[in-house]
Amino acid sequence: MALADTVRYLAAVAGRSDAVGESFDVGGPDVLTYQQMIERIARFRGRRPVIVEVPILSPRPSSYWLHLVTPVRAGVARPLVEGLRNATIARDERIRELFAFPLTPFDEAAREALAAGP
């Protein structure tokens, strides 16, 4: 989901009594796997990622591997890898019923984030 869309939702629910104590799923219009997202971002950056699938998710060894091959520290990578265990598809559509606005497609959101830099 694009940062601008997330901020728009946050601004929309601020001060609304019907949103107090509620939680909402928010997601972009595209449903992609992590691999699809990595491949698209790599393509935008002019790279071709090497993806090695492993039969089990092992956050600690994976975080060390990420530390070796990327600038991401193992302590940061571990929670990211751990998060891969969870489905990240927004299934609750209540927020869309309250606030209907066009959502930013993944490719556009990724390009904007890459252009903004670190």
Residue, then its C-alpha position, 0 to 999 in steps of 0.5 A: m500500500a502506498l504511504a500516501d494512501t495510508v496517510r489519507y486513511l489515517a487522516a480520514v478516521a481521525g476524530r471519527s467516533d465510529a472509528v474509536g476502538e476499531s481496527f481496519d485492514v488497509g491494503g493496495p489494489d494489487v494482491l502480490t506475493y513477496q516474490q512478485m514484489i521483489e521481482r518488480i522492485a528489482r526490475f525498476r532498479g535495473r536488477r535481476p534478483v537471485i531468489v533461492e526458495v528454502p523448504i522451511l522458514s528459519p528467521r535467525p539463519s535467514s536474517y544472518w544471510l540477509h545481513l551478509v548479502t545486503p546492507v540490512r543488519a541482522g537485528v533489523a532483518r530478523p523481524l522482517v523475515e519473521g513477518l513472512r509467516n503471516a498473511t498480509i492480505a487486507r480482507d476486511e473491506r470496512i475501511r473502503e466502505l467508509f472512505a472510497f478513493p482510488l488506491t495507488p497500484f503497487d508499481e506506482a507506489a514502489r516507483e514513488a518510494l524508490a524515487a524518494g530514496p533512503 
